Amino acid sequence: MKKKTLYQILTMTFWVSLSALLQAISLTSFSMPAGIYPSGITGLSRILSDILRDFFSINLSFVYIYLPINTILAIIVYRHIGKLFTIFSLLQTALTSLFASFFPRLIVLEEMILIAIFGGLVNGAGTGFALSHGASSGGTDFLSIYFSNKYHRSMWNMTFALNCVLICATGLLYGWERAAYSIVFQFMSNFMINKMHKRYTHQAIIVVTKKPDEVIDTVLKNVRHGITRISAKGAYKGEDESVLYTVVNTFQTSEVVRYVLEADPNAFIETRDTASIYGNFYQKPLD
């Protein structure tokens, strides 16, 4: 693991704090006043807290369920997802719990559908900021990242499906209308996460160049991905050229394109989305 600089640590702390702030706002100003359940461990903790209150007359804040579950999951998977990543993810969950404990419950919207949509977007943005800066919001994020690392594809939709099952179970206790709005909330949150977090999506980059050696050297010095070189001939002028092919994480595409154009400003570049990849693919470590 490459040691982080003080600036990088402070930057991560800022984004993790902003992430926690947004998720706390989503809880106290959207989901909790409206009785909507978020996804993952946050939603599970809220449901368990409500069940204890409504059916057993035990007033236990969801925070006291939320933090222990996140800590247990962190201990289970930290060897596979990185020490620093785990620490900052736990910091995020702790700050979310702290903010949510002190923020007043303010109703900012009246319409339930608007609460579900905008509350989900705010919640998803909070998670997205954490994931994009070396952390997560804990809970099922730990499991999603673990399996995403293992299979080199985004697993957020699978998590959403599991959350829907959880919400359907709560519909039996609190009514299907609340469950339906909770699913909308989770869908919008998941939508925002997929838009912001590109670590487990991939793009193929195809380069046609007359300077293959320069392009390959420049890219390989800066990005740790293999490149396939194919000899070709231009059909219009009949000149010898090379076709270079590589697959990178989506967030690296603009960086690779920049390096290619530095080495050969006249290169022709095509990028395309890649649904799945198999075989050996280097995934940059989280830490």
N, C-alpha and C positions, 0 to 999 in steps of 0.2 A: 504493500500500500504506500503510495506516494504521500509524504507528510504534507498536510494542509498548512498554508501560511496563515498568519493572524488575520489578514484581510479576508481570506476565504472563509475562515471560521466566523468572523463578524458578519460577513455577507449571508452565510447560511443561517446565522442566528436571526438576522433581520427578516429573511423570507419565512422562516419557520414561525416567528412571532406574528407576522402578518397573516400567515396561514391559520394559526390558532385564533387570531382575532376574528377573521371572517367566519370560521366555523362556529365560534361562540355567538356571533351575531345571528348566524343562521338558526342556531338553537333557540336563543332567547327572544328573537324578534319574528321568527317564522314558524319553526316546527313545534316548539313547546306550547306557545299560546294557542295554536290551532289544533293541537293534539295529533300532529302528523309525525310519523316515525321515520328518521333518517335510515340510511343503509348501514350495514356492517355492525361492528361492535357498539357504536353509538346507539343505533336503533335497538339492538338487543338489550343494552343496558337500560335504555328508556322503558322498554316493554317490561322487563323484569321489575324495575322500580315501580311502574304503574300497577302491575299485578300484585306486588307486595302491599301496596297502599290500598287498592280497591277490594282485594279479596281476603287479605290477611290483616288489614289495619296496621301495617308496619310502614312507617314513613322513613324510607331510606333513599337518600339522593342517588340519582343514577351515577354520580361521580364515584361513589364508593364501590360500584360494580365495574364501571368503565376502566378505572386505573388498574385494578388487579388483573383483569382479563388481558389488557394490553401488555402488562409486564410479563405475564406468563407466556404469551405468544412471542414476545421479544426474546425471552430466554430460549425458547424452543428453536427459533430460526436464525438467531444472530450469527451463528457460524457460517451460514450460507449467504447472507445478504450484506455483511460488513458491519464492523464494530461502530464506526463513526455514524453510519446510516442509522443503526439501531439507537444510538444515544440521542441523536437529533430527533428521531421519530418519537422517542419517549418524552423528550423535552416538549415536542409539539402537543402530545396528548396531555401532559401536565399543565401546559399553558392554557389549552382549551378548557380543561376542567376548572382552572383558576378563574379565567375570564367568565365562564358560564356561571360560576358560583356567585360572582359579584355583580354581573350585569343585571339590570332590571328587565322584566319581561314586558316588552313594548310591542303593541300590535301596530305594524306599519301599513298593513293592507287589510281590507275587509273581505274581499272575495277569496274563497278557499282555493280556487284554481290558480289565481294569481300568487297566492302564498306558496302553493306547491311549486309553481314554475320558478319564481324568483328566489324563493328559499333554496331550491335545489341548485340553481345556478351559483348562488353565493357559496353554498356548501362545497360544490364541485370546484369552484375557483380556489377556495382554501386548500383543498386537497391537491389541486393542480400546482399551486405555488410550492407546496412542500415537496412534491414529487420531482418538480423541475429543478430543485436546488439541493438535491442530495439527502432528502428525508422523506417521510410519509406521515399520514395521519394515524398510523398504527392500525391495530385490529386486523381486519381482513386485508388491508393493504400489505401487511407482512406476508400473508399467504399468497396474495396475488403476485407480489414481486418475486417470491420464492419460485412459484411455478412458471412465471414469465421468464425468469432467468434460465430455468431448466429446459423450457420448450421453445425459447426464442420467439415468442409471440405474445401479444397483449391478452391478458386473462380477465380484463375488467368486465367484459360482457358475461363471462361465466359467474363472476361475483354478483353481478346484477341479477342473474337468474336465481342464484341462491337466496338473494335478498327478497326476491318476489315470493319465494316459498315461505320465508319467514313472515312477511307481511300478510300473506294469505292466512297463516295460522292466527295472527292477531286479529284478523277480520272476524274470526269466529267469536272472539271475546269482546271486541269493541265496535263491531259493525263493518260492513263491506264498503260503506262510503268512505270512512276514514282510511281503510286499507287501500282503496283506489287512489285517493289523493296522496297517500304515502308512496305508492308506486310511481305516480307522476313526479313527485319530489325526487325519488331515487333515479328515475330515468333522466331528468334534467341534470342532476348531479353527475351521473355517469357520462352524459353527453359532454359536459364541460371538461371532465377529466380527460376523455379521449382527445378533445381538441387541444388541450394544453400539454399533455404528456406524450412525447413521441419516442420514448426510449425503446419500445418494443414493436415499433412499426419500421418497415424497411423500404428502401428505394434502390432500384438498379440504376446504375449510371453507365451509359455507353458513350465513348469518346472516339471520334474519328480525327486522327492527327498525323502530321508528317514529322513530328518530334516525339516519338513514343518514349525514347530513353529519358529525355528531360522531364516529360510528364510523369512517368513512373517514379523516377527518383524523387521529384518534388512531393508527390502524394504520399509515398511510402515513408518519407522522413517525418511527415506530420500526422498521418492517419494510419492506424494499425489494421489495415484490411488488405487482403490479397487482390491482385489484379491479373486478369487473363488477357494475353496479347495475341491478336490474330492478324496475320498479314493479309492485306487487301489491296485492291487496285481501283482507283476512281474511274467510274464509267464514262464521265464526260471528257476528261483530259487524258485518261489512261495512266495517271501518275501513281507511283507506289505510295501506299498509306498504311496505317495500322489502326485496327479497331481494338480499343481497350474496354474491358468489361469488369465491373465490380459491383458489389452490393454493400450498402452502408446503412446505418440507422438513419431515419428520416431527419433527425436534428443535425446530422453531419453533412447532409447533401450540399447546402450552400457553401460550407467550408471546403469540401472537395472540389466543387465547381470553381471556387476562387483559386485554389492551388493549380488546377488544370490550366486556367486562363493565364496565370502568372508564367507558367512554363511555355505555353503556346497560345497566344492571343487569338490565333486563327483557327483554333480547334472547334470542331462541331460537337455539341454535347446534347444528349437526350437523357432525360430522367423519367422513370416510370415507377408506379407503385408496385410493390411485391407482396402478394397475399401471404405466402408461406415460404420458408427456406428450410432445407434439410442438409445435413452434413456439417462439416466443421465451419463455424462462424464465430469470429472473435467478438465477444460482448464486453465492452468496457466495464470494469468493475465499478460498483457503486461508490466505494471509498477510493 
